[in-house]
Amino acid sequence: DKMGSPLQCMLWSMFVAGLLAGCWACTPSATQDCLNGVAYDPTVMFACRNDLYYWDTTGCCTQGIPFDLETQFCCFDGVHDKDNSVCAEFIPDDASMASNSTASDLDALMPPLVFLPHERSPFSTSDPNDPYGNECQWADSENGCLNGYKYDWDKEYPCVDWILNFSSQGCCVDDWYFFENQTCCYNPDTEVYKIFDK
C-alpha cells in the first residue's frame, strides 16, 4: 500500500511534529536570550510584555507598554509625548473640584489600590547557572517563556530579563519597580530614567 505500515506512519508523524516543535524552540545561552521560542541578542534587543524591541529605539513602561525613545517617555502613570508633557505626579486640574473638596473627598473618588500577593516575581531569568531555567523552550496556550522560565500570560509579563506581576510591578525601561511604593520617572535634561520611592 502507498501509505506504508502503521509504524512507519507513526514514526513519520513523530518526526514532523518534532521538526515543527524545534522551529519554535529556543534555549538561552551566553550570547542569546529567548522569548516564547524566539532567540535574540540581548545586547541589541529586549523583551517587553510578549514582544521583542530594539534597545536603541524603544523603551518599556509600566505593565509592558512599549514606547518610542525619541518622541515619548515613561513616567508615573504611563507613556507621554516629549513635546507636550512633563514628568510630574498627577493632580486634578479642575479648579472647582479642588477648591470645594478636601483631600479626603478627593481620595474618596479614587478606588483603593489592591495589590495581589506575588509568588515569585519579580523574578530574574538572567542567571545561567540556575537549575530551574529549563522549564520551557517555547510558549503555549497557558504560559509564555522567557529564557527557559514559564510565566502566566494572565498574571505576569516580561520586562527585559525579569518576569513581573501585572498587578504589583512595573517596567522602567531597563529596570523594574513596585507600583505600591515606587514610581518610574524620566529626567528630560539628562534623558535618564530613575526609580523613586513615593
Residue frames relative to the residue before (quaternion, step in Angstrom):
aa qw qx qy qz dx dy dz
D 1.0000 0.0000 0.0000 0.0000 0.00 0.00 0.00
K 0.5995 -0.6296 0.3754 0.3214 3.59 -1.15 0.66
M 0.6563 0.5341 -0.3120 0.4321 3.63 1.08 -0.59
G 0.4369 -0.6753 0.4825 0.3469 3.61 1.08 -0.49
S 0.6993 -0.4582 0.3373 0.4328 3.52 -1.31 -0.05
P 0.6435 -0.5105 0.3859 0.4198 3.63 -1.20 0.33
L 0.6256 0.5365 -0.3424 0.4513 3.58 1.06 -0.70
Q 0.6444 0.5099 -0.3203 0.4712 3.60 0.98 -0.84
C 0.6456 0.5179 -0.3183 0.4623 3.60 0.96 -0.85
M 0.6593 0.5057 -0.3057 0.4649 3.57 0.96 -0.88
L 0.6679 0.4928 -0.3033 0.4681 3.61 0.92 -0.87
W 0.6353 0.5206 -0.3205 0.4720 3.56 1.01 -0.80
S 0.6505 0.5137 -0.3095 0.4660 3.61 0.96 -0.85
M 0.6530 0.5059 -0.3119 0.4694 3.57 0.99 -0.84
F 0.6269 0.5373 -0.3288 0.4585 3.59 1.03 -0.78
V 0.6780 0.4843 -0.2889 0.4714 3.59 0.86 -0.97
A 0.6491 0.5102 -0.3197 0.4649 3.61 0.94 -0.86
G 0.6610 0.5012 -0.3040 0.4686 3.60 0.96 -0.82
L 0.6327 0.5272 -0.3227 0.4665 3.57 1.03 -0.79
L 0.6704 0.4875 -0.2950 0.4752 3.58 0.93 -0.90
A 0.6437 0.5103 -0.3284 0.4663 3.60 0.94 -0.80
G 0.6396 0.5402 -0.3170 0.4456 3.58 1.04 -0.76
C 0.5935 0.5729 -0.3566 0.4386 3.59 1.17 -0.55
W 0.7674 0.3116 -0.1653 0.5355 3.60 1.09 -0.66
A 0.5317 0.6096 -0.4155 0.4160 3.58 1.19 0.41
C 0.0006 0.7900 -0.6127 0.0216 3.54 -1.13 0.63
T 0.1199 -0.7638 0.6310 0.0633 3.55 -1.05 0.81
P 0.3953 -0.7302 0.4972 0.2517 3.61 -0.66 1.04
S 0.0744 -0.7817 0.6185 0.0275 3.55 -1.18 0.62
A 0.7384 -0.3883 0.2950 0.4658 3.57 -1.26 -0.20
T 0.7751 0.3361 -0.1762 0.5051 3.59 1.13 -0.55
Q 0.7831 0.2357 -0.1653 0.5512 3.61 1.19 -0.06
D 0.2331 -0.7116 0.6448 0.1533 3.51 -1.25 0.68
C 0.2695 -0.7674 0.5644 0.1413 3.57 -1.27 0.28
L 0.0179 -0.7622 0.6469 0.0151 3.54 -1.08 0.83
N 0.8548 -0.1217 0.0342 0.5033 3.54 -0.66 1.18
G 0.7609 -0.3952 0.1874 0.4794 3.54 0.97 0.93
V 0.6384 0.5035 -0.3256 0.4826 3.59 1.27 -0.03
A 0.3166 -0.7506 0.5540 0.1716 3.57 -0.79 1.05
Y 0.0693 0.7896 -0.6080 0.0453 3.57 -1.11 0.72
D 0.5007 -0.6319 0.5092 0.3013 3.54 -1.28 0.52
P 0.3366 -0.7886 0.4742 0.1999 3.64 -0.41 1.16
T 0.5902 0.5461 -0.3885 0.4499 3.60 1.21 -0.11
V 0.7199 0.3979 -0.2247 0.5224 3.57 1.27 -0.36
M 0.8073 0.1608 -0.0433 0.5661 3.58 0.99 -0.87
F 0.1167 -0.7720 0.6194 0.0821 3.55 -1.33 0.29
A 0.4801 -0.6516 0.5095 0.2921 3.54 -1.30 0.43
C 0.0385 0.7497 -0.6594 0.0412 3.53 -1.08 0.89
R 0.7899 -0.0838 -0.0534 0.6051 3.54 -0.35 1.34
N 0.7710 -0.3490 0.2382 0.4764 3.62 -0.52 -1.02
D 0.6490 0.4713 -0.3242 0.5015 3.56 1.19 0.54
L 0.4135 -0.6833 0.5450 0.2550 3.54 -1.33 0.28
Y 0.0573 -0.7951 0.6037 -0.0038 3.56 -1.05 0.84
Y 0.5034 -0.6471 0.4886 0.2983 3.55 -1.29 0.45
W 0.5450 -0.6454 0.4408 0.3036 3.57 -0.94 0.99
D 0.7206 0.4829 -0.2732 0.4159 3.61 0.88 -0.87
T 0.7777 0.3349 -0.1969 0.4942 3.64 1.15 -0.25
T 0.8034 0.2747 -0.0985 0.5191 3.60 1.10 -0.60
G 0.1833 -0.7444 0.6311 0.1184 3.52 -1.24 0.62
C 0.3228 -0.7203 0.5777 0.2078 3.56 -1.32 0.20
C 0.0905 -0.8361 0.5407 -0.0209 3.58 -0.67 1.13
T 0.8756 0.0560 -0.0681 0.4750 3.56 -1.30 0.60
Q 0.8324 -0.1607 0.1314 0.5139 3.60 -0.57 -1.11
G 0.7471 -0.4025 0.2119 0.4848 3.56 0.90 0.93
I 0.3647 0.7075 -0.5147 0.3188 3.59 0.93 0.91
P 0.2916 -0.7640 0.5435 0.1895 3.62 -0.55 1.09
F 0.0031 -0.7982 0.6024 0.0050 3.58 -1.15 0.61
D 0.5448 -0.6219 0.4726 0.3052 3.54 -1.27 0.60
L 0.4092 -0.7465 0.4735 0.2260 3.62 -0.58 1.14
E 0.6393 0.5460 -0.3253 0.4329 3.60 1.12 -0.58
T 0.8297 0.2531 -0.0867 0.4899 3.59 0.84 -0.96
Q 0.7714 0.3017 -0.1610 0.5366 3.61 1.21 -0.28
F 0.1143 -0.7686 0.6193 0.1128 3.55 -1.34 0.16
C 0.4089 -0.6842 0.5558 0.2361 3.54 -1.32 0.46
C 0.2183 0.7709 -0.5761 0.1619 3.58 -0.85 0.96
F 0.8682 -0.0026 -0.0399 0.4946 3.57 -1.05 0.91
D 0.8802 0.0032 0.0387 0.4731 3.57 -0.20 -1.29
G 0.8195 -0.1978 0.1173 0.5249 3.61 1.13 0.13
V 0.7309 -0.4026 0.3382 0.4350 3.53 -1.29 -0.58
H 0.0623 -0.7956 0.6026 -0.0073 3.57 -0.99 0.95
D 0.5000 -0.6259 0.5019 0.3261 3.59 -1.24 0.44
K 0.4962 -0.6771 0.4572 0.2938 3.59 -0.89 0.91
D 0.6462 0.5699 -0.3200 0.3939 3.59 1.03 -0.75
N 0.8406 0.1680 -0.0533 0.5121 3.61 0.94 -0.74
S 0.6857 0.4451 -0.2934 0.4957 3.61 1.11 0.53
V 0.1736 -0.7337 0.6407 0.1452 3.50 -1.35 0.34
C 0.4805 -0.6445 0.5029 0.3174 3.54 -1.21 0.45
A 0.3039 0.7294 -0.5500 0.2705 3.55 -0.21 1.32
E 0.5856 -0.5800 0.4326 0.3655 3.53 -1.17 0.62
F 0.5065 -0.6650 0.4618 0.2968 3.59 -1.00 0.84
I 0.0453 0.7492 -0.6590 0.0493 3.55 -0.96 1.01
P 0.5012 -0.6635 0.4455 0.3318 3.62 -0.71 0.96
D 0.2599 -0.7943 0.5306 0.1413 3.60 -0.90 0.88
D 0.4373 0.6676 -0.4772 0.3680 3.61 1.20 0.28
A 0.3491 -0.7885 0.4693 0.1900 3.58 -0.19 1.32
S 0.6600 0.5072 -0.3292 0.4459 3.59 0.91 -0.82
M 0.6476 0.5051 -0.3244 0.4693 3.58 1.01 -0.76
A 0.6909 0.4847 -0.2843 0.4549 3.57 0.89 -0.92
S 0.7054 0.4700 -0.2896 0.4445 3.61 0.88 -0.83
N 0.7356 0.4012 -0.2289 0.4955 3.61 1.09 -0.58
S 0.6967 0.4527 -0.2617 0.4911 3.58 1.21 0.04
T 0.3750 -0.6753 0.5789 0.2613 3.51 -1.21 0.52
A 0.6772 -0.4729 0.3544 0.4384 3.56 -1.25 0.22
S 0.6582 0.5035 -0.3280 0.4536 3.59 0.97 -0.77
D 0.5975 0.5432 -0.3644 0.4639 3.62 1.14 -0.59
L 0.6614 0.4954 -0.3073 0.4719 3.58 0.96 -0.86
D 0.6363 0.5216 -0.3294 0.4632 3.59 1.01 -0.78
A 0.6368 0.5460 -0.3279 0.4346 3.58 1.04 -0.75
L 0.6181 0.5532 -0.3457 0.4386 3.60 1.16 -0.53
M 0.6821 0.4662 -0.2758 0.4913 3.57 1.16 -0.59
P 0.4219 -0.6795 0.5199 0.2999 3.61 -0.84 0.84
P 0.5478 -0.6180 0.4313 0.3633 3.60 -1.03 0.64
L 0.4538 -0.6663 0.5189 0.2843 3.55 -1.08 0.73
V 0.1156 -0.7791 0.6144 0.0463 3.53 -0.91 0.94
F 0.0981 -0.7965 0.5958 0.0306 3.55 -0.68 1.08
L 0.3417 -0.7504 0.5338 0.1873 3.52 -0.65 1.14
P 0.5225 -0.6202 0.4606 0.3608 3.60 -1.01 0.63
H 0.2590 -0.7639 0.5693 0.1589 3.59 -0.98 0.78
E 0.4291 -0.7240 0.4893 0.2287 3.51 -1.01 0.85
R 0.8458 0.0047 0.0337 0.5324 3.56 0.67 -0.99
S 0.6214 0.5461 -0.3628 0.4290 3.57 1.17 -0.16
P 0.5010 -0.1686 -0.8484 -0.0264 1.54 -2.14 1.19
F 0.1546 -0.7963 0.5843 0.0251 3.47 -1.01 0.88
S 0.2748 -0.7732 0.5523 0.1468 3.57 -0.66 1.10
T 0.2183 -0.7792 0.5775 0.1083 3.56 -0.93 0.95
S 0.5285 0.6920 -0.3792 0.3132 3.59 1.24 0.10
D 0.5500 0.6059 -0.4123 0.4006 3.61 1.21 -0.01
P 0.2808 -0.8024 0.5004 0.1641 3.63 -0.26 1.22
N 0.6774 0.4981 -0.2945 0.4542 3.63 1.19 -0.36
D 0.4495 0.6843 -0.4609 0.3424 3.59 1.27 0.01
P 0.3927 -0.7535 0.4742 0.2304 3.62 -0.61 1.09
Y 0.6655 0.5053 -0.3117 0.4524 3.61 1.20 -0.33
G 0.4829 0.7082 -0.4031 0.3206 3.57 1.27 0.10
N 0.6342 0.5235 -0.3406 0.4558 3.58 1.18 0.30
E 0.2470 0.8058 -0.5042 0.1882 3.59 1.06 0.69
C 0.8197 0.0068 0.0535 0.5702 3.59 1.04 -0.73
Q 0.2303 -0.7421 0.6065 0.1682 3.50 -1.38 0.25
W 0.7806 0.1040 -0.0669 0.6127 3.58 1.30 -0.20
A 0.5640 -0.5914 0.4566 0.3516 3.54 -1.32 0.26
D 0.1238 -0.7560 0.6315 0.1194 3.55 -1.31 0.32
S 0.7625 -0.3973 0.2421 0.4497 3.59 -1.24 -0.10
E 0.7440 0.3950 -0.2248 0.4897 3.62 1.13 -0.46
N 0.8186 0.1803 -0.0531 0.5427 3.59 1.07 -0.70
G 0.3471 -0.6604 0.6189 0.2457 3.47 -1.29 0.60
C 0.2625 -0.7584 0.5764 0.1540 3.57 -1.29 0.10
L 0.0159 0.7841 -0.6184 0.0495 3.57 -0.67 1.14
N 0.8532 -0.1276 0.0358 0.5045 3.57 -0.61 1.20
G 0.7519 -0.4046 0.2032 0.4792 3.55 0.98 0.87
Y 0.6530 0.4784 -0.3107 0.4982 3.60 1.28 0.03
K 0.3953 -0.7087 0.5353 0.2345 3.57 -0.92 0.94
Y 0.0057 -0.7576 0.6507 0.0505 3.52 -1.26 0.54
D 0.5098 -0.6607 0.4751 0.2789 3.54 -1.13 0.78
W 0.4847 -0.6926 0.4559 0.2785 3.60 -0.61 1.18
D 0.7323 0.4639 -0.2324 0.4411 3.59 0.94 -0.93
K 0.7892 0.3379 -0.1586 0.4876 3.63 1.08 -0.58
E 0.7991 0.2484 -0.0951 0.5392 3.58 1.13 -0.60
Y 0.0628 -0.7851 0.6142 0.0488 3.55 -1.29 0.32
P 0.4959 -0.6543 0.4761 0.3152 3.59 -1.17 0.53
C 0.0114 -0.7307 0.6826 0.0034 3.52 -1.22 0.74
V 0.7947 -0.1785 0.0407 0.5788 3.55 -0.17 1.34
D 0.8014 -0.2150 0.1702 0.5316 3.65 -0.38 -1.18
W 0.6167 0.5626 -0.3358 0.4363 3.59 1.27 0.02
I 0.2663 -0.6766 0.6519 0.2152 3.50 -1.33 0.44
L 0.0902 -0.8253 0.5574 -0.0088 3.56 -0.57 1.21
N 0.4721 -0.6511 0.5244 0.2798 3.53 -1.32 0.43
F 0.5190 -0.6698 0.4381 0.3002 3.61 -0.78 1.05
S 0.7613 0.4330 -0.2255 0.4267 3.59 0.83 -0.94
S 0.8216 0.2768 -0.1397 0.4785 3.62 1.09 -0.35
Q 0.7791 0.2946 -0.1667 0.5276 3.63 1.18 -0.30
G 0.1927 -0.7912 0.5742 0.0846 3.54 -1.08 0.81
C 0.4258 -0.6714 0.5500 0.2558 3.51 -1.30 0.48
C 0.0756 -0.7877 0.6113 0.0147 3.59 -0.93 0.94
V 0.7663 -0.3588 0.1408 0.5140 3.54 0.36 1.37
D 0.8111 -0.1543 0.1171 0.5519 3.64 0.19 -1.17
D 0.6846 0.3852 -0.2744 0.5547 3.56 1.23 0.54
W 0.2948 -0.7422 0.5655 0.2060 3.60 -1.26 -0.03
Y 0.0984 -0.7955 0.5964 0.0422 3.57 -1.27 0.42
F 0.4896 -0.6302 0.5131 0.3161 3.56 -1.36 0.28
F 0.4867 -0.6779 0.4710 0.2860 3.62 -0.81 1.03
E 0.6473 0.5923 -0.3182 0.3592 3.55 0.94 -0.93
N 0.8512 0.0784 -0.0050 0.5189 3.60 0.85 -0.87
Q 0.7170 0.3633 -0.2528 0.5385 3.61 1.24 0.28
T 0.0970 -0.7752 0.6175 0.0912 3.54 -1.32 0.18
C 0.4179 -0.6770 0.5531 0.2475 3.54 -1.28 0.48
C 0.0081 -0.8156 0.5781 -0.0245 3.60 -0.75 1.00
Y 0.2847 -0.7437 0.5910 0.1290 3.50 -1.20 0.78
N 0.1990 -0.7503 0.6186 0.1214 3.58 -0.95 0.91
P 0.3252 -0.7875 0.4855 0.1960 3.62 -0.35 1.18
D 0.6095 0.5637 -0.3603 0.4255 3.61 1.13 -0.50
T 0.7748 0.3020 -0.1615 0.5314 3.58 0.97 -0.87
E 0.2855 -0.7751 0.4947 0.2703 3.59 1.34 -0.38
V 0.4699 0.6438 -0.4425 0.4111 3.55 1.07 0.88
Y 0.2971 -0.7263 0.5948 0.1744 3.54 -1.14 0.77
K 0.0117 0.7961 -0.6041 0.0349 3.55 -0.98 0.86
I 0.3554 -0.7091 0.5691 0.2165 3.54 -1.16 0.68
F 0.1035 -0.7977 0.5938 0.0159 3.54 -0.85 1.08
D 0.4539 -0.6217 0.5550 0.3152 3.53 -1.24 0.53
K 0.4552 -0.6822 0.4979 0.2818 3.59 -1.04 0.79
